[in-house]
């Protein structure tokens, strides 16, 4: 009889098998939520789970729940998983590791012919990335009751397609009510997407919670004018105003230290032309902040920078908060279990906070939740060169399997 | 018999009649070179000129030459005109004033039944703006021999349509060889597109030449990474690098004073996403500089700024000069004639340099050339609110008529 353990080769193969769907040709993946490649990887995931004897349920937002029945099927499930959608130039591990490790956990129990008390449910959450439909962590947010289903279904991509239409196009608008799958807890294995574990040579990150997240949409309006005939001193250059704002924001985040990061990720100059001074610039800010107090400090400092730019450049600046998620704190008992499981398996670990938001952050508001991180090369993610060592994937999945064994009961 | 003079109402009407083609609905015009609206305004211009008895010739690049024959048809023509294409959010006067004033000069001679010695030729140069096909001042550049016809015909817009295809689509690929129309001199009336005339209450700008023009394409590559999980201190943010560069360039241009202006008009973050640190940013620089020495000063200072950014941020920066036009000097006798004509007509005038490039700059390298400026409101151009007073249009056209009368001989 096979011993209960992760098959490292099989896990590695399923990660790379899934990478064929939306393969960018440069080592990365472009698989935006609910696009044709997302459909293909979903079909693959469903077939793989069904082959392992799971029932696969699809909810109204397309989230997928593969259930391996336990002896006591009426008990809430032990939920594990992550997401299969990627950034436009995403990598092969972000989200995918967590789902493939979930599948591997199921396969490990099947190989060992071990029945658990509780059912185990591997989840693929719809639209974690938020690259096509905003905001990200969309389906887990609705599952946790922090966002309305109807508004979410009506959310549009840039070409005007709604989430509802996109779900129907790929035939993933399920009948199961969002939030009705009885998850009793949730565990998410993920690459760190930051540099700390690698820098310290630690294999397992025991994640105690996540930074808060604030998204802003900004716009600066000045005066569009002829680039050749307008003296520097008489310009109201909206893009120059944005440069002041971006560098000011960067200084503020650096001053706050490790408790905050801030990023301007999208910039659009309206009707841009190389010989016209930009008169209208839109941009986004993504800020991740440790706690509410630090959020206030950052917002006050940014407001002061903005007042100065408006005054100095004669431009108008508006900034709208479009998403605000407080910092998440994971379940103490599950966090302790993650640390103990890492130790039991002989892996080094450290406790840490997540800089990125994850589906687990939403789940933590309704059920006991924890996350496990493994290192990724150079801390790089949301990039085609994103990479995690095979042994680190094995380590993370092994800690996950150990936790599931404890929580599901054998 | 009608006295030889500009009909102010008729000039004003033709400016606004032409504005129906590509009307943006916000008071401005979007009439990109060789698009359907450009075709419509060309048809209107041709019909208007033919109605005045002109022969209209179209060259291989679609430039239009409306000739009112003089007594001595073998003498080189007195050329006048400008362009009818606009910026994406352009105004009703940039270029259009010069062409409509040319038409009005023909009408004035016809009304007064005055035959001239030399023929008068009103020109509409194809693609002055360079918004759709690059570079701008395209057809006048080929006419003056400073650019190759074949390369120009092969130039592509963003959707991959070539100049040759675009000309054929709108049926404006003429048979007349570029450069073969015998212009003996060229006069261009234009709005100033800058603030000086209005600020000083002067009606006529006697333009002695134009600033040199340098266009650069730039690219900054850093590392695209997760916006939440990457500490500020470990980022290689390409957009932050661009902000440093833009503000550095602005400081350099301000320090040089009135001899230079520089603009970053187009910015594109590759695969932009609000939760990804930009790893790849492309941008353009438009610099207008009084002389070659000042160009060297600006380029050296910019190079030093770039070296600093590369070192400090660990990003790569490339900058390619894609267009370089030396400063233009107009014909001394024609410039003097412009000043004398303004005085004769009783208008205040000042001598000045043009900040913008114009078709006249190309023409000045092969034939005696001059320009006349009139004020525009707040110095604003390349903008839907661009506006010139009716009386100032009259003044400019009247000076033009006076110059043509002298040059063509009656």
Interface residues (C-beta under 8 A of the other chain):
Chain A: X87 X88 X89 X94 X129 X130 X131 X134 X136 X192 X193 X194 X195 X211 X213 X215 X223 X224 X225 X226 X227 X228 X229 X230 X231 X232 X233 X234 X237 X239 X240 X242 X243 X244 X246 X247 X250 X253 X254 X258 X261 X262 X263 X264 X265 X266 X267 X269 X270 X271 X272 X273 X274 X275 X276 X277 X278 X279 X284 X286 X288 X354 X355 X356 X357 X379 X380 X381 X382 X383
Chain B: X87 X88 X89 X94 X129 X130 X131 X134 X136 X192 X193 X194 X195 X211 X213 X215 X223 X224 X225 X226 X227 X228 X229 X230 X231 X232 X233 X234 X237 X239 X240 X242 X243 X244 X246 X247 X250 X253 X254 X258 X261 X262 X263 X264 X265 X266 X267 X269 X270 X271 X272 X273 X274 X275 X276 X277 X278 X279 X284 X286 X288 X354 X355 X356 X357 X379 X380 X381 X382 X383
